[in-house]
């Protein structure tokens, strides 16, 4: 199978490419990909893999901020990673992640992502590590703990160096994160 990888900022994708990515993600997540999930994946760099049938895999990395132990760190947050159901287990997710990791490693203090049960194996195999500490968000009412994100948030250190799990990670707030 011949594939072609393209990286582009959201601003450089055509409306048709954005529709194709959203359609792929709806199929990849079996209808469980919400409008907020889609919104979280916009505004950064997208990795798109095409095969003979069209768009086969997608992911994006967007900038977020996280507070940790008195520091504000730039985070390359990986979002909207999905592979077309008929193209799974062929290495396309790895191609997407390699492209996104290049961006994270070159432009951010660290990488982060929230993994589904299916995706966790891919990320762990690529060296991403589960954050063992608390996860929070800075919501409209202040810092809110996100226990559902604990154990599913993976980090890629990049230039930030060691982060102490005794101190929580407090991510910037986005719609859909804090209920």
N, C-alpha and C positions, 0 to 999 in steps of 0.2 A: 504494500500500500504506500503510495506516495503522499507525503504531507507537506504543508507549507505553513511555517510559523510567521506571524506578523505581530509586532508590538506597535501600539499607537495610543496616544492620549485620547480620552473621551471626546475632546473637541475635534479630533481628526477622523472620527468614525462617522460614516454616513448614517442617516436614519435607517436605511435597510440593514446595515451591519448591526446597529443597536437592536433592531427588532429580531434579527437572527440570533443574537446572543441571548436576549430575553427568552425567546422560544426554546432555545437549547437548554437554558437553565430550568425552565418550567418542566421540560421533559426529564432532565437529569435528576431533579428533585421530586419527580412524580407529583407535580402540582403543589408541593410544599414550599415553593420559593415565593415569598410575599413581596408586595410592592416596596416595603421598607428594605428588604434584602437587596432588591435591585438598586434602590437609591443609594445604599451604602457602597455599592461597587462602582459608582460613577464619580468622575472628577479626577481620575488618576490614569495610570498606565494599564492598558489591557494587553493580554497575550491571547491571541486567537490562532488556533490550529485548524486549517482547512484540509480536507481530503477530497476524493473524487465526488463525494456526495454533498459537499458544502462544509459548513462550520461543524467541526467535530469536537472541539474543546475550547474552553474559555476560562479566564481568570483575570483578576485585576488587583492592583496594589494602589491604595490611596493613602494619603497622609493623615495621621491622627496624632494627638498628643497624649502622653501618659505621664502622670506624676508618680515618682518613686523616690522615697527617702530624700525629699527636699530638692529633687531635680525634675525638670520638665524635659522629657525626651521626645524627639521626633520619631514616630513609629511608621514604618511602611506596613500597613495593615492589609493583609491578603483577604480578598473577598471574592465571592461569586465564582468559585472554582467548580467547574462541572464538565463532564464528558458525555457526549451523546450516548444513550444506552447501548446502541449496537457497536460502539467503538471502545467500550470499556476494556480494561486489562490489556491494552495494546501499547502502553507507554506514553499516551498523549497527555495524561495528567502530569507525568514527569516532565514532558517538554514545556508545558505551561508553567510549572513550578520553577524550572531552571531559568526561564526568562524573567519571572517575577523575582526570584532570589537574586539575580544579577542587579536588578533595580534596588532591592532592599540593601544589599551589601554595599552598593556604591553611593547611595543617597540618604540613608537613614541611620539613626543610632541603633535601632533594632527592628526586627520584624516580629509581627504577631498575627495570629489568626485564631478563630474559634472553629474547632473541627467537629464535623459530624462523626458519628461512629464509623461510617464507611471511609471517610477521609483520613481519620487518625493514623491508619496504617501507612498511607502514602507519606504523610508529613513526618512521622517518626523515622521511617526508612531513609528520609532525606536529611536527617540530623536535627530536625526541629524537636524541641524538648517541652514537655508539659510543664507549665508553671505550677510549682507546688504551693504557692501562697494564695492569699486572698485577692479577689478581683472585685473592683468597684468601678462606679462611674460617677462623674461629677454631674448630678442631675439638677433640675430646677430648684429643688429643696435642699441641695447640698450633696455630700458624698453618700451614695447608696451602694450597699453591698450587692453583688450579683452572684449568689451562690450557684446558680445554674451554669455559670461560665467557668466555675472552678473545676479543674480536672479535665476541661476541654479546651483551654486556652494554651496554645503552643507559642514558644518564642524562638527566635533566631537572633543571637546576641549582636551580630555586626560590630559596630565600633563602640557600643555602650559598655562593653566589658561585663564583669560579673554583677548581677543584680541579686540583692539579698532577699530571700523569700520571707524573712521576718517582717519586711515592709510590704504593704499592699501595693498593687498596681491600680492607679485611679485613672481610668480612661476618660477622654472627653465624651460628653453625652451626645447621643443621636436619637432621633425618633425611632421608637421600637425597642430601644435598649432598656429604658427604665419605665416600668409600668406603674 
